[in-house]
Amino acid sequence: MKKYFQNFPELASVVFSFIILAAFFVFMNLIIPASSEEKWKEVNIPEGSTYSKAVTILKNEDIIGNRFALILLGKVTMKDRQIRPGYYNLSASMTPLQIFDKLIKGKSIYFTITIPEGFTLEDIRLKLKDKGLINDQSWGIVYDRDFLNSLGIKAPSLEGYLFPDTYNFAKGTEPTTIFKTMVQRLRESFDRTLIKRTEEIGMNENEVLTLASIIEKEAFLDVERPVISAVYHNRLKKNIKLQADPTVVYGIRTYLRSITKEDLKRKTPYNTYAIEGLPPGPIASPGLKSIKAALYPAKVKYLYFVSKNDGSHYFSRTNEEHSGAVMLYQRNNENNSAQNVKEKIN
């Protein structure tokens, strides 16, 4: 026993030296990159991956040189359970500490998507597909009845329910998560005050969004939104067809030419020249201004309006007055178009 205590200082010195060397080894493996070559690659850490599996993926992708140092760092800091899945843009020229920071803070590849007011589902599809967030197969969920029911949506699709705003989605985000996020943003804007107002005027969410989407497509000036809303409310009360031009072309084509008489006669579920009342669902994503306009129409008795070709509209109470305004502004528009064509030819 006496001999053991005599050798203890030497043993402690050896153990202490070993600990120092091990700590130095770990430290150096955390601050020295695996390579000086700055080659970047996308590395996918799948959903449900453990920290150990994530580190193994990094090793297999030649992003790190030593697994042990990162594994130990995760255990010591107790952050090994905070690993976040996603696509990461990484390089072996990064230090393992920098890589560790990205994995724990979830600094994966993100796409910023801006959805303007008045965008249709087709417009949104093209934006999301361009970023690789959806494909043709996954897009079908916007029409899936079970998915729509799970969100409390009575409309035929997610048209009008994907709120116009700016979103940040990580690469690899599930399409269901993307759409739920956008619908949730709508529900946050469509707050209790607006819900109460919806009930007061005897409408439901789908009807308000449908009317708001038509207003969104018709209005250019904010000041006219409540007036346009009033026209449609007045027509609904009098059981007069809405005859909203944007509903005529919905689901058929875009505004590549003027609407024809044949278009007005075309029987579709959305053509308000052919159907009574509102269409079965929205025709675009309305912004908050149009939603509020649908809920709070101006107190006017107008039943008609026609474009004045400068972004504003002329509003009328009678069909006779409206017919005169149509003749005036459509004739001016035809004259202007003829003049433009003449100028181009010359």
Residue pairs with C-beta under 8 A, 6 or more apart in sequence:
25 69
26 68
26 69
26 72
26 73
29 65
29 66
29 68
29 69
29 96
30 69
30 70
30 73
30 95
30 96
30 97
30 100
31 95
31 96
31 97
32 95
33 92
33 93
33 94
33 95
33 96
34 62
34 63
34 64
34 65
34 92
34 96
35 62
35 92
35 93
36 93
37 92
37 93
38 91
38 93
39 91
39 92
39 93
40 89
40 90
40 91
41 61
41 63
41 89
41 90
41 91
42 87
42 88
42 89
42 90
42 109
42 171
43 57
43 58
43 61
43 63
43 87
43 88
43 89
43 90
44 57
44 86
44 87
44 88
44 172
45 54
45 57
45 83
45 84
45 85
45 86
45 87
45 88
45 103
45 108
46 85
47 85
48 85
49 57
49 83
49 85
50 83
51 71
51 74
51 80
51 81
51 83
52 71
52 80
54 83
54 103
55 64
55 67
55 70
55 71
55 74
56 67
58 64
58 70
58 90
58 99
59 65
59 67
61 90
62 92
63 90
63 91
63 92
63 94
63 99
64 70
64 92
64 96
64 99
65 92
66 96
69 96
70 96
70 99
70 100
71 80
73 96
73 97
73 100
74 80
74 100
79 104
82 104
83 103
83 104
84 103
84 104
84 105
84 106
84 108
85 172
86 106
86 108
86 109
86 170
86 171
86 172
87 108
87 109
87 170
87 171
87 172
88 102
88 103
88 107
88 108
88 109
89 109
90 99
90 102
101 107
102 108
106 170
108 170
108 171
108 172
109 170
109 171
110 168
110 169
110 170
110 171
111 131
111 133
111 168
111 169
111 170
111 171
112 166
112 167
112 168
113 127
113 128
113 131
113 133
113 166
113 167
113 168
113 169
114 165
114 166
114 167
115 124
115 127
115 162
115 163
115 164
115 165
115 166
115 167
115 182
115 285
116 164
117 164
117 216
117 285
117 286
117 287
117 289
117 290
118 164
118 216
118 217
118 284
118 285
118 286
118 287
119 127
119 162
119 164
119 284
119 285
120 159
120 250
120 283
120 284
120 285
121 142
121 157
121 158
121 159
121 162
124 162
124 285
125 134
125 139
125 142
128 134
128 139
128 178
129 135
129 136
129 139
131 169
132 171
133 169
133 171
133 173
133 175
133 178
134 175
134 178
138 175
139 175
141 147
141 175
141 176
141 179
142 157
142 158
142 159
142 179
143 156
143 157
143 158
147 176
147 179
148 154
148 155
148 157
148 158
151 161
151 180
151 183
153 161
153 183
153 206
154 204
154 205
154 206
155 161
155 206
155 209
155 210
155 280
155 281
155 282
156 280
156 281
157 281
158 179
158 183
159 213
159 281
159 282
159 283
159 284
159 285
160 209
160 210
160 212
160 213
160 281
160 282
160 283
160 284
160 285
160 286
161 182
161 183
161 186
161 209
161 282
161 285
162 179
162 182
162 183
162 186
162 285
163 182
163 183
163 185
163 186
163 189
163 285
164 285
164 286
164 287
165 182
165 185
167 178
167 181
167 182
167 185
169 178
169 181
189 288
189 291
190 205
190 291
194 291
194 292
194 295
195 205
197 295
197 296
198 204
198 205
198 208
198 295
201 295
203 211
206 281
206 282
207 278
208 291
208 294
208 295
209 281
209 282
209 286
209 291
209 294
210 278
210 279
210 280
210 281
210 282
210 283
211 229
211 232
211 278
211 294
212 282
212 286
212 290
212 291
212 293
212 294
213 282
213 283
213 284
213 285
213 286
213 290
214 232
214 242
214 244
214 246
214 247
214 272
214 283
215 225
215 228
215 229
215 232
215 286
215 290
215 293
215 294
216 284
216 285
216 286
216 287
216 290
217 244
217 246
217 283
217 284
218 228
218 244
218 245
218 246
219 225
219 228
219 290
219 293
220 311
220 312
221 311
221 312
222 289
224 312
224 313
225 289
225 290
225 293
226 293
226 296
226 297
226 298
227 297
227 298
227 300
227 302
227 305
227 313
227 315
228 293
228 305
228 313
229 293
229 294
229 296
229 297
229 298
230 297
230 298
230 299
230 300
230 302
231 302
231 303
231 304
231 305
231 315
232 242
232 244
232 297
233 297
234 301
234 302
234 303
235 241
235 242
235 243
235 303
236 242
236 277
236 278
238 303
239 276
240 303
241 272
241 273
241 275
241 276
242 272
242 277
242 278
243 272
243 273
244 272
245 259
246 283
246 284
247 270
247 271
247 272
247 273
247 279
247 283
248 259
248 263
248 264
248 266
248 271
248 272
248 273
249 255
249 259
249 263
250 268
250 270
250 271
250 279
250 283
251 268
251 270
252 263
252 266
252 268
264 271
264 273
264 274
265 273
265 274
266 274
267 274
268 274
269 275
269 279
269 280
270 279
270 280
270 283
272 278
272 279
286 294
300 315
301 317
302 315
302 316
302 317
303 316
303 317
303 318
303 319
303 322
304 315
304 316
304 317
304 318
304 319
304 321
304 322
304 325
305 313
305 314
305 315
305 316
305 322
306 313
306 314
306 316
306 322
306 325
306 326
306 329
306 330
307 313
307 329
308 314
308 329
309 329
309 332
309 333
309 336
314 325
314 329
316 322
316 325
